[in-house]
Amino acid sequence: MSFRQSKILIVCPIGLGNYLMVCPSVYQLTQACPEAELHLLSLKPVITQLAQKNPHLSKVINFNADQPGMKDIWQLITTLRLEKYDASFTFFPSNNWRYNLIPFVSCIPKRFAFSYRTAKFTSLSIFQNRKIDVSETMGDVEQNLNLVAYASGTEEPQNITIDFPAVNQTGALAYLRHHDLLGKNLVGIHPGSSKARGMIHKRWPAEKFAILAKLLTKRNHFHVLVFGEEEEKALKAQVVRGNAEATCVESMDIFKTAGLIQQCRHFVSNDSGLMHVAAAVGTSCTAIFGPSDEQRTAPWGNGHTIISKSRDCRPCWRIDNVGSRKDCPDNGISCLKDLKVEAVYKGIRIDSDAKPPRVKGK
């Protein structure tokens, strides 16, 4: 199927991590369709900031999906119709009526998407007219590449990387210098995750992160940087409380945040957007997984460690129920609550503190 000189709309799922996992497919579209013009519909400000730095995108259309009014929705549809797109790609995971309806009402003739196993009617997936089945064996990155391969008639690439654009190392080093942290051995921690759409249930308890931070500072002599958004301020404060070798990093733009994470020797996190940022900037991760599926959204690349608690019911957010997730069957997310601090600590693969700190971008 040819997209020569086509104008293509990419509908990106709402999460920061989702956007980063879409990026290899954006690049692959440019390889398969070098003359195509790619636009991205961003549903979150942080995605807009990143996408505007993506050299493969000609245009980024920003739409606040958290609190849209009817006037906002109509303006979006009008904007998309005026662009006269030839095709759209609604990338994974997007088993939701909003994702499926937008390309249709925008009068896009070729609408590529996935056929999910659940919510076939309520998701309005009938309005997508070029669909492939979701694979039970692929993660999110591979799912999206598979859709591009199907649409373009090309093979999936073998060497896949996720790169982070415009890391602000200058700002990161200035922050470390200001806080007298330049040259220290740093470990990053992100104890949070989005509160939206039930993602708060991916959080390992903050009090356990606090104990873990103390182990890292006392046993390994690391200084811990605790990351998170403004809404996670209280959560971060709980982790650093009583620990003189832990710093609560104030909320800052994503490029400076990425620069600081890149300065860390290691990053310990829930399954979150910042976990994917860490992997993208080359910082090894220990990723704590509870209800979400590490086969789908593990940090991309080599050198990362996945920590989880074995339960018959986990993961409960699986490929086969995308778009119709149920509440925790044991009503307590025990796969996270019962995960012991020592188990996470022992699972962290980190070099000896005798090695020099990681300082780049001088």
N, C-alpha and C positions, 0 to 999 in steps of 0.2 A: 504494500500500500504506500503510495508516494505522497510525501509532504513537501515536495519541491516548492519553494517560495510561499509556503503556507504561513498563516498566522495562527498560533496555537496558544490556548489558555491552559495554564496549569493550576488546578485547584488543589491547594496544599492543606492537609489536615492542620489542626489548630495548635498543636504543641511545638515548642522549641525543638525538642528531640525529633519530632516527626519531620520538621523542615530539614534538619541535617540528614535524616535518613532518605529524604527525597532528592537531595543534591546530586548523588551519583546518576540518578535517572535524568535530571536536567542536563547534566553533561552528556550523557549518552544520547539524548535527543539531538544535541548539537552535532554529534558525530554521525548519527543516522540521517539527519536532515540539516545539513550545514547552511542551507539558504533559508531555513524557517525562522520566523520571528517569534520568540518565546516571551509570553507575558505570564506573570504569576499573581494569582489572587491570594493575598495575605489576610488572614483572619485575626492577627495579633500584632501589636506594635513591634515587639522584639523581632518577629519574623520579617516585618517590613524593613527594619534596620539592617538585618543581615542580607536580605535578598537584594537590597539596593547596592550592595557591594559585590554581588555575584556577576561576573563579567559575561555570563552566558544568558542573562535575562535582559531583554530590551526595555521592559516596563514592569513596574510593580504596582498593583492596584490594592490599596489598603481598605479594609472593611472591618470595623469593630464588631465581631460576632458575639461578644459577651452581652451587650445591651442594645440590640438593633431595634429601631422603630420602623414603622411601616414606610415612613418617608425615606429613611436610610436604605431600606431594601429596594424601594422603587428606583431611587437614584442609582444604586448599584446595577440593577438590571438595565436601566437606560444606558449607563456607561458601557456595559458589556455588549449590548446590542449594537451600539455605534461603532464598536471595534470590528464588527463583521468577521468573527473568527471562523476559520475553516475546521478546526478540531479542538477538542478539549481532552485533558487527561485528569481524571479525578483519582488521585493517588491514595494508596492504602495507609491507614485504615479510615474508611469514609462511608461506613454503612449507616448513613443518616439521610433523612429526607431533604435536608437543606443542601447537602453536597450534591445530591442527585438531581434536584430540581433546578438549581442555578444554571447549569449548561443548557438545559432544555428551554427554559423561559428566555434565555439569552439568544435563542435561535441559532445555536451552533449545530451544524449538520452532522459531524462525526464526533460522537461522545464516548470516549474510551473509559472504561471503569471495570470494577470487579463484580463477579457474581458471588455473593456471600451465602452461607448456609442458613442464616437466620434473618428474621425481619424482612423477608422478601417483599411484602406488600407495604408495611408501614414505612419502610425506608424509601419508597417510591423509586426503587432501582429500575423499574420498568421504563423510566424515562432515559436511561442510558442505553444506547443502541449498538455499542461495540464492546462486548464484555468477555472476560475470561474468568474461569473459576479460580478462586483463591486456592493456593497450594497449601496442603497440610504440613509440608516439610520445609517451607521457606520462611525466613525471617522477613521483617518489613522492608529492608533494603532490597532483598532479592525479589520480593513480590512486585515492587515498583519497576525494577529492571525487566522483569518478565513481561509486564504490561507494555513497556516500550518495545521490547523485542517482538511481541505479537503485532503491535501496530505498524512497526517499520519493516518487518521482515528480516531483521538482523539477529545475530546471536548475542547472548548476554556476554558482557566483558568478563575476563578472567581476573584481572587485577583491579580491585575496586578500592578506592580510597575516599575518605570524607575529609575535606580540607576546610579549615576555618578561615574566613577572610579578614584581613586588616586587624590582626591582633595588636592591641595597643601596649607594646612593651615599654615604651617611654613612660606612659602613665603608670604602669605597674611598678616599674623600678622607682619612680618618684614616690609612690605610695609606700613601698618598702623602706626607702630612705627616710621618709618623714616619720615612720613608726619605729625607726631603729631596728629594722628587721633584715636589712640588706646583708647577705652573706650567711644568714642562718639556714639551717636545714628545715625546710618547710613541708608540712603535710596539710592538704586541704580536706575539709569535711563539709558535706552538704547534708544537714539533717532533715531537710524539708522536701516538699514536692507540691505541685499545684493543688489548691483546694477544689478547683473546678472539676465537674464531671466525676466525682468520687475518687480523684487521684490522691486525696489526702490519706487514703487507706494504704498507700505504698510506703508510709513512713515507719521506719524502725523507731521505737520509743526514744525520745530526746534524752531521757535520763541514762539510757544505755550508751548513746553517743558521748555523753559527758564522761562516763567511766572510761570509755575507749580512748577519748582524748587524753585523759590523765595517764593511762597506760603508755600511750605513745610519747608523752612528754617525760615521764619518769624512767621508763625502761629504755627508751631509744633516744632520748634527749632531742626530740623534735619540737619545733614550735608549730602549733596548730592554727591554721587560718580557717575560720568557720564562715561559710558563704550562705547566701540566701537573699530572697527578695525582701522588700520593706515589710510585707505582711508576715514574714517569718522572723521579725526582729525579736520577739519574745522567745521564740524557739531557739534562736542562736544564743541569746543571753543565758538560757538555761544550760547550754552546752559548755560555755566558757566560765560559768560561775565557779569561783574558788580555784581557778587554774591560772596561775601567773604566766604560764607559757602558752596561753591560747588567746587569740585575738578575734574579736567579732568584726568581720569585714562589713562595713556599711554598704548599703545597696548602691550600685554604680552601673554605668552603662555596660552593655554586654561585651564590648571590645576590650575595655580595661579589666573587666572580670576575667575574660579569657586570658589576658596577659598575666594576671596574678596566678591563675590556675596553672599556666604553663611554667611558672617559676617553682611550682611545688614538685617535690620528689615523687609524690604519690597523692591519690585522691580517693577518699572513702565516701560513698554516697548511696542513697536510695536510688531506685530506678527513676531518674529525673532528667530534665533537660540539661542541667549542668554536668551530669555524668557523661552525656554525649558530647558536650563541649570539651570536657577534659580529654576524652579519647581523641577528638578531632585535633586538639593542639599538641598531642603527643605525650600526655601525662598518663602513666599507667593507673588503672582504677581497681579498687575493690568495690564491687557493686552488690548491694544487698537487695535481694528480690523476695517479695512476699506473694501477693495475689497475681502480679503480672508475670508474664512468661519470658524467661531469659532466652528461650529459643527464638523469640521474635525480636526483642529489643535490647539484647546485651550490648555493652559498649563495643564499637566496631574496632577491629584490628587485633593485634597480638599483644600479649603481656598483661592481660587483664584477668582478674579473678572474680568468679561469681560465688556468692555466699547465700545459701537458702536453707530453710528448715524443711525436712521431708515431711510431707503430709499427703494422705490419699486424695485430698480435695484440691491440692495446689498443683499447678497454678489454676486459679479459677477464672482468670481473664485469658481465654485461649483463642486460637484461630477459629475454632468452630462456633464461638459465641460472640464474635465481634458485632457490636451494635445492639446486643441484648444481654449485657452483663447482669448477673444476679448478685444479690448481697452475699456476704461471706456466709457459707453454710454453717460454720460453727459460731457465727455471730460474735466473733472476737478477734479475727485476724491472728490466730494463735501461731501461724507460721512465722510471724514477725515477733510477737510478744514473747514467744518461748525460745527465740534465737538468742543464745547466750553471748555475752560480751567476749568471753575468752575464745569462743569459736570464731568470731569475726577477727579478733586480734591475731589468732594463729593462722588465719587464712590470708592475712595481708602479706604480700610478697614485696618486701622493701629492702633496699640495700642497707648495709651497715652504716651507722651514723659516723663512722670514721671516714667515709668518702666525702669529698668536698661538696658543698651545696651547689645546686643547679641555678646558675645565674646567666641569663642569656640577654642579648640585646643591648649590651653596654656600648 
